[in-house]
Amino acid sequence: MASGSKGPRGTTLYCPEHPDAPLVEDYHAGDMICPECGLVVGDRVVDVGTEWRTFSNDKNQKDPCRVGAAENPLLDGGDLSTMIAPGAMGETITDEHGKPVYRNRRTLNSSDRALMTAFREISQIADRLNLPKMIVDRANTLFKQVHDGKSLKGRSNDAVAAACMYIACRQESVPRTFKEICGVSKISKKEIGRVFKLILKTLETNVDLITTGDFMSRFCSNLNLPHSVQKAATSIAKKAVEKDLVPGRSPVSVAAAAIYMASQASEHRKSQKEIGDIAGVAEVTIRQSYKLMYPKAHDLFPEDFKFAIPIEQLPAQ
């Protein structure tokens, strides 16, 4: 610890003879010691480490620790209340070491039980999609708002959880498609879309419009395409939208078609099937968007793109 270490009640501890020397903490004795002269500057320092030690060869694999689960502000009481579990005759239940077994009082609350189940489902969806914790936190908050409003009663909590995850991804600028959310949950794409619209209407919130650029980096990375192809595909998709070459087409299908066109003109050629598997788009959908963009291919590529295959030799569909 540094020479300005905090002692009891926030006081600053330092050695009067060596004020610049970093103090060493003796966790076993609770002392703060000067390494230069050995002076015990402070004693009875509270040890904030665990109270128990565990060993890999112990028969009992339980790991008793100082506190329970982390506090969850979305649950009543912060999810900290506990109770000693009573036995059949009213006596306290103990484990093999004679210590009382504690159970969460919240298991009796049906509302919080529903929340915890939904939070677990949201966390599992995030794990399958490799999404960060901030997405999970936003989705949990959205579900809590919907749950407290009671405006979607009768809807499956799993469907609401999946829709909240979709909205959270959109709001955090890492959008996922309905098909991707559907693929890692137990809910149909149609039901997720229906609940998504109801949540937006209920919470009076909105999400940014999805653009082709939202998916380009992820799709190209999953296809192991270099940055030059990604840059070209981004330019192709952006100009195709600006020139209104693909009216009514979804940003995902336009992005997939742009990647197909850019890859076919480079040394890293990808088939429509390979791109469709990554983007979650049918080959026929990619083909239809590509056919709309192909006649204007000369105007869509960036000027500095190095063609391995001339535009005239690109497939017509």
N, C-alpha and C positions, 0 to 999 in steps of 0.2 A: 504494500500500500504506500501511497505517496506521503510525503512529510506533512501534508495538510489533511491527514486522515480524520474522519469524524468519530468522535467518541460519544459517550452517553449524552442524551438530550441535545445532540447536535454540536457539542463543543469540539473545537479543533485541537487535535493532539500533535505535539511535536517534542523532540528532545531539546531541552534548554542548552545543552552543550553542542549539539549538532542539529540545528534547526532545519537544515536542508537535506538531512539523511532520510531516505524513505523507510518508514517503519515496517517491521515484519510482524505479522499476526500469528500468534500461537493459538490455533483453534482448540487444541486440547485443554489448555489452561485458561483460555480467554484473555490472554495478555497481548498488549502492543509493546514491542521491544525495539529499541534502537540498535541497529546492526553494528554501529561504530563502537559503542561503549557497553552495550548490554543492559542499559537502563530500562526498567519496566516503566514505560510512560503511562500506560493505562491498563486496568485490569477489569475483570468481570464483563468482558465484551460478549454480547449475545451472539451465539453461533446460529446462523440462519441456514445451516445445512440440514440434511435429513436426520431424523432421530434414529433411523435403523440402518443396519448394514445387512446386505444379502450376499450369499456366496453361491456360486454356480453349482456346488455339489450338495447343497441343502435339499432335503427331501421336500420341504415345503416351498413351493415356487411362488407363494404370495409375497408381495413386496409392500409391507405396511409403510405408509408415508405420512407426512405431517398433515396434509390437507386432502380434500376430496377433489372432484372434478373442477375445472375452471369455471368461473362465474359466467353465466349466460344472461345478459341484461334483457333478453327477449322473453324470459320466463319470469313469472311472478316470484318475488323474493330472491331473485338472482340465482336460483337453483342451489341454494346453500343449506336449506333446512333439512335436518335429518331426525330420525327417531330410532330408538333401540327396539329391535324387533322382538315382540313378546312371543313366548312359547304357547303350547296348547293349554297349560294350566296357569298362564299369566306370568311365569318366571321368565327371566331374561335368557335369550339364546346366546350361547358363547361358542367360539371356535375351539379347535383342538388345543390352543394355548390358554384357554380360560378367559379370553378377551371378549367383550360383548360385540355382537354383530350389529352393525348399523345399516339401516335401510333408508332410502330416500322417501320422505313424506310425500313427495310430489307424485309418486306412483299411483296415488289415489285420485289425482285430479285428471279427469278425462280430457279437459281442454289442453292442459300442458302435455299430456301424453300424446295427443294428436300433433302438437307442435314439434315435439321431439322426434316423432316418427317422420314428419315431413322434413325436418332439418337433416335427418339421417339420409333420406332419399336424395335431397339436394346435394349433400356431400358426396354420395356415391356417384351421382351424375357428373359432378365436377372432377372426381378422381378418374372416371372413364374418359373424360375429354381433356384431362391434364390442364384444368383451369386453376388459376391461383385463388388464394383464400379470400381476396377482396371481392371476387365474383360471388363466392359462397355467402359472404356476409351481406351483400346487397340482396341476393335472392332470398335469404332468410328474413331480412327486414321486409321485403315485399310480401312474402307469405304471411308474416305476422300482421301486416296491415290488412290484407285480404281476410285473414282469419278473424281479426277483431271486428271488422266491418260486417261480417256475417251476411254479405250480399251474394256470395256464391255457395250458399248452403245447398246441399244436394249434389254438388260436383265432387268428383273424386279428388281427395287430397293429393294423390300422386299426379293427377293431371294439372292441378294448380301449381304443384311444386315444379313440374317440368316447364310450365309456361313462365313461372317466375324466373327460372334459370335462363330461359330464352331472352326475357326482357332484361335481366341483369347483364347478360353478355352484350346486348345491343347498347345499353346505357354506358357500359365501361369500354366501348369501342373495340371489343373483340367478338364481333357477332358470330354466331353459329347458325346454321340453317335448321329449319324445322326437321328435316330429314336426319341431321346429325343428332339432335336432341331425341328424336323418336328412336333412333338406333340404339341408344344407351338407356332408354327408359322402357316402361311397360305400356306406354300410352301411344295411341295412333297419332299420325301426323294431323289428321283432320280434327281430332279432339283438342290437341295442343293449340292449333290455330284458333279454334272456337273459344277456348278459355283465355287465350292471349288477348283477343279482342274484348272480352268481357272485363278482364282486369284493367285494361287501358281505360275503358269507359267508367268502371267503378272508382278507380283511384284518381281519375282525371289527370293522368300523366301522359307523357308521350315519349316516343323514341325517335332517334335520328333515322332518316332514310338510309337504307343499305345501298352502298355503291359497289361497283366492281372492284375498286381498290381495297375494300375491306377484306377480300378473300385472296387477292392475288399473291401476296407474300407467303401465306400459309400453303396454298395449293402448289406454288412453284417449289417451295422448300420440300414438301412431301414428295414431289416428283423428281427431286434432286436436279433441278434445272439451275443453271448459273444466273448471276445477276443480270447479264446482258439480255437473256431471254425474258426474264421477269420484267425488265425495263421496257422491252419491246411489247410484251403482252399488255402491260399497263397502258402504254400509249395507244395500242390498237383498240382496247376496250373503251378508253376514254373518248377517243375521236369517233368511234362508232356510235356512242351514245349522243355525243354533241351533234353529229350529222344526222341523227335520227334514222340510222340504218337498221336498227333492231327494235322497232316499236313493239311494246307489249311483252318483250322478253325479260325474264328475271335477271337480276345482276349476276346470279350464280352461273346461269347458262351462257351469258355474254362473256363472263370471265373465262369460263372453260373453253369457249370457242376461240377467244383471243389467245389463250395459251397454246391451243392446237395450231393456230396459224403461225405464231411466233416460233414454236418448236420445229414446225415443218420447214421453216426457212433457215434453220440453224443446223449445227452438227449434232444437236441433242434432240432428235426427233422422238415424239411421243404419239402413240395412237389415241384415237378417240376413246377406246375402251379404258386405257390406262388413266387418262384424264378423268373420264366419267367415274371410275372407281374411287378416285380421290375426292372429286367434287360432289359426288352423290347425284350425278346427272346422267340421264340415259343417253346413249350414243346418238339416237335419232334427234334428241333435243340439241346436242352440240352441233350435229350436222345441219340442222335447220338454221341455227344462228350463224354458222360459218358460211352457208350459202348466201345469206343476206349481206355478209361483210365482204365476201370474196371479190365482187366486181370493183370495189373501191380499195382494194388492198394496197395499191400504189400510194394512196393518200393517208393510210393508217400507220405505216411503219415510221419510226423516228428516222431522222435524216442520217444519223451516225451509225445506224445498224449495219453490221457486217454480214451480208448474205452468204450462206454456204450453198443455198439453193435459190436460184433466181425466182422472182415472183411469178414469171411466166410458167415455171415448172411446178408451181404449187398445185396440190390436188384441188380439183374443182368442187369437191364436196367431201 
